[in-house]
Amino acid sequence: MKLECIWEVGAELGEGPIWMAKERAIWFVDIKGRRIHRYHEPTGAHRSWTSPEEVGFIVPAAGGQFIVGLRSGLHRFDAGKGTFTLLAAVDSDLPHNRLNDGFVDAAGRLWFGTMDNDEKDATGSLYRFDRSGLKSCDRGYVITNGPAVSPDGRTLYHIDTLKRLIYAFDLNSIGQISQRRVFAQIDTPGAYPDGPIVDAAGYLWVGLFGGWGIRRYSPQAELPETIRLPVANCTKVAFGGDDLRTLYITTAWKGLSTEERSRQPLAGGLFRLRVDSPGLPQHAVVE
């Protein structure tokens, strides 16, 4: 399967794809467009829901339904009814902040970041949400992305997009992080690291906003592979298909001029590509 745009959805800021194996469907969001999207792999059928606020991510909950990160906090999303119910307010004392990227680890803990919606002030934080509640784990970000966790559950990766840094933390069994260090830095002019995900071999895949593609790093931070896209803003990937070797890629037209958009008609589309390395299963939040 060659790289193809399977849905010209035109997302202003497509983000956060997840693979729901039982449905054989990919879900993702358009943050700025305030939309939640679903693409059914076998048929190509798609459906969209309108969100009441900017929606940073969508992840499954163990009891069914979904948890989404809206600007005001964590909400339960019932796709059948199209309803949103507040679970936990986040950064309510910071009205310019919103939630951005999110991830569920193998223990069912939800990790996500907040950021300054004006992309100027370092008011963002990395949060963990689990049965014990909501906890701020790291601070001082303008734009957060991630995190992602290694297959052995011992390393957590998190991204400071404006500083163009990918951090690694030690992660213990009870969800505590420590020993923050720089894993990699993006030095390509105009390119910024966006959403990360880890495959079954422990390689880290990072979308490049403004970088025309995806980078795949080894656990030793070597750069063995770059996948180029026909659009400038790649935001994140997810592994899907029955063998978890179909790569789904979200993109965005945010920040492009009218002329740039005319030269990138597929910007904001959902792309698909077959890859050699399988990904990891999508986990659900345990509340």
C-alpha positions in Angstrom: 0.0 0.0 0.0 1.5 3.3 -1.1 1.0 6.6 0.7 -2.5 7.8 0.0 -5.0 10.4 1.2 -8.0 8.4 2.2 -10.2 11.2 3.4 -9.9 14.8 2.2 -11.5 16.0 5.4 -9.8 19.4 5.4 -9.0 19.6 9.1 -7.7 22.9 10.2 -5.7 21.1 12.9 -6.1 17.4 12.6 -4.6 15.6 15.6 -4.6 12.6 17.9 -5.5 9.5 15.7 -6.4 6.3 17.6 -7.2 2.8 16.3 -10.3 1.1 17.7 -9.7 -2.5 16.8 -13.2 -3.9 17.5 -14.7 -1.3 15.2 -11.8 -1.4 12.7 -12.0 2.3 12.7 -9.7 5.3 13.2 -10.8 8.2 15.3 -9.2 11.6 15.4 -10.0 15.3 16.1 -9.8 18.6 14.5 -8.8 20.9 17.3 -9.5 24.2 15.8 -12.4 23.0 13.7 -14.1 21.6 16.9 -14.8 18.3 15.3 -14.4 14.6 16.2 -14.0 12.3 13.1 -14.4 8.5 12.6 -13.1 6.6 9.5 -14.2 3.0 9.0 -11.3 1.1 7.4 -13.2 -1.8 5.6 -15.8 0.5 3.9 -14.3 3.9 3.9 -17.4 5.3 5.6 -16.9 8.3 7.7 -18.8 10.3 10.3 -18.2 13.5 12.2 -19.4 15.1 15.5 -19.3 18.8 16.5 -17.6 19.6 19.8 -18.7 22.4 22.0 -15.1 23.6 22.6 -11.7 23.0 21.0 -11.0 19.3 21.4 -7.4 18.3 21.9 -7.7 14.5 21.9 -10.0 11.5 22.1 -9.3 8.2 23.9 -11.4 5.2 24.8 -12.6 4.5 28.4 -12.6 1.0 29.8 -16.4 1.1 30.5 -17.2 2.1 27.0 -17.7 5.5 25.4 -14.7 7.9 25.2 -12.8 10.6 27.2 -12.0 13.7 25.3 -9.9 16.7 26.2 -11.9 19.9 25.7 -10.6 23.4 26.5 -12.4 23.3 29.9 -11.1 19.9 30.9 -11.7 16.1 30.6 -15.2 15.2 29.4 -16.9 11.9 28.8 -18.1 11.6 25.2 -21.1 9.4 24.2 -20.8 9.0 20.4 -24.3 7.5 20.2 -26.0 10.5 21.8 -23.4 13.1 20.8 -23.2 14.3 24.4 -20.3 15.6 26.5 -20.2 15.3 30.3 -17.5 17.0 32.4 -15.3 14.7 34.4 -12.6 17.0 35.7 -11.9 20.7 35.1 -8.3 21.4 34.1 -6.4 24.7 34.3 -9.6 26.6 35.2 -7.4 29.4 36.7 -5.6 29.8 33.3 -8.4 30.9 30.9 -6.0 31.2 27.9 -5.0 27.5 28.2 -6.5 24.5 26.5 -5.8 20.8 26.4 -3.7 19.4 23.6 -2.4 15.9 23.0 -3.2 12.8 25.0 -2.2 9.1 25.5 -3.2 6.1 27.6 -0.5 3.8 28.9 -0.8 0.0 29.5 -1.9 0.6 33.1 -4.9 2.6 31.9 -3.5 6.0 33.0 -4.4 9.0 30.9 -1.5 11.4 30.2 -2.1 14.7 28.4 -0.8 18.2 28.2 -2.1 21.7 28.4 -0.8 24.7 26.5 -1.3 28.5 25.9 -3.8 28.7 23.1 -2.1 31.9 22.0 1.2 29.9 21.8 3.2 32.6 23.6 3.4 31.9 27.4 4.9 28.8 29.2 1.7 28.1 31.1 1.3 24.5 29.9 1.7 21.4 32.0 2.0 17.6 31.6 -0.8 15.8 33.5 -1.7 12.3 34.6 -5.3 11.2 35.3 -6.1 7.9 36.9 -8.1 6.5 39.8 -6.3 8.7 42.2 -7.4 11.8 40.3 -5.6 14.5 38.4 -1.9 15.3 38.9 0.4 17.9 37.4 3.7 16.1 36.6 5.8 18.7 34.7 5.4 22.3 33.9 6.7 25.2 31.9 5.6 24.4 28.3 4.1 26.8 25.7 3.0 23.9 23.5 2.9 20.3 24.8 2.7 17.2 22.6 2.5 13.6 23.6 3.3 11.8 25.7 4.2 8.3 24.5 5.6 5.3 26.5 8.1 2.7 25.6 6.9 -1.0 25.2 8.5 -1.9 28.6 6.7 0.9 30.3 9.9 2.4 31.7 10.4 5.4 29.5 8.0 8.3 28.9 8.6 10.6 26.0 7.1 14.2 25.9 7.6 17.1 23.5 8.2 20.8 24.0 7.2 21.8 20.5 8.4 25.5 20.5 11.7 24.6 21.9 11.8 21.7 19.3 12.9 19.3 22.0 11.8 15.7 22.6 12.3 14.8 26.3 12.6 11.3 27.9 11.7 10.6 31.5 12.1 7.5 33.7 8.6 6.1 34.4 8.0 3.8 37.4 5.2 1.3 38.0 3.0 3.7 39.9 3.1 6.4 37.2 5.8 8.7 38.7 8.2 10.3 36.3 11.8 11.5 37.0 15.1 12.2 35.4 14.0 14.5 32.5 16.6 14.6 29.8 16.8 15.6 26.1 16.2 12.6 23.9 16.4 14.5 20.5 16.2 17.9 19.1 14.7 19.0 15.7 17.1 21.2 13.8 15.5 21.3 10.4 14.6 24.9 9.6 10.8 25.5 9.9 10.1 22.1 11.4 8.6 21.5 14.8 8.0 18.2 16.6 4.4 17.4 17.0 2.6 14.2 18.3 4.7 11.1 19.2 3.9 7.4 19.3 6.0 4.3 20.0 5.9 1.1 17.9 6.3 -2.5 19.1 10.1 -2.4 18.6 10.4 0.7 20.8 11.0 3.2 18.0 9.6 6.7 18.4 7.5 8.2 15.5 7.1 11.9 15.6 5.0 14.1 13.3 6.7 17.2 11.9 4.7 20.4 11.8 6.2 22.4 9.0 8.6 19.6 8.2 6.8 17.7 5.4 6.8 14.3 7.0 7.4 12.0 9.9 10.6 11.0 11.8 11.2 7.5 13.3 13.9 7.4 16.0 15.5 4.3 17.5 15.5 3.9 21.3 19.0 5.2 21.2 17.8 8.4 19.5 19.3 7.5 16.1 17.4 8.7 13.1 17.0 5.7 10.8 14.0 6.8 8.7 12.1 9.8 7.5 8.8 9.5 5.6 8.0 12.5 3.4 4.4 13.7 2.9 2.9 16.0 0.2 1.7 18.4 2.9 3.8 20.5 5.3 2.0 19.9 8.5 2.0 16.4 9.8 0.7 16.2 13.3 0.6 12.6 14.5 0.3 8.9 13.5 -1.4 5.8 14.7 -1.0 2.2 14.0 -4.1 0.3 12.8 -5.3 -2.5 10.7 -5.6 -6.2 11.8 -1.8 -6.5 12.1 -1.2 -2.9 13.4 1.0 -2.2 10.4 -1.2 0.4 8.7 0.0 3.9 9.6 -2.7 6.5 9.8 -1.5 10.1 9.6 -3.3 13.3 10.6 -2.4 16.6 9.0 -3.4 20.3 9.2 -3.7 23.4 7.1 -3.4 25.7 10.1 -0.8 28.4 9.5 -0.7 28.0 5.7 -1.3 31.0 3.5 -3.9 31.0 0.8 -1.2 30.4 -1.8 0.4 27.6 0.3 -3.0 25.9 0.6 -3.6 26.1 -3.1 -0.3 24.2 -3.6 -1.2 21.7 -0.9 -4.8 20.7 -1.7 -4.6 17.6 0.6 -3.5 19.6 3.7 -5.8 18.6 6.6 -6.4 15.2 5.1 -6.2 11.8 6.6 -3.4 9.7 5.1 -2.6 6.0 5.1 0.6 4.0 4.6 1.7 0.4 5.1 4.9 0.0 7.2 7.1 -2.9 8.3 7.1 -2.3 12.0 3.8 -3.0 13.9 2.5 -0.7 16.5 1.1 -1.3 20.0 -2.5 -1.9 20.9 -4.7 1.1 21.9 -5.3 1.0 25.7 -8.4 2.4 27.5 -8.6 4.6 30.5 -9.3 2.8 33.7 -11.3 5.1 36.0 
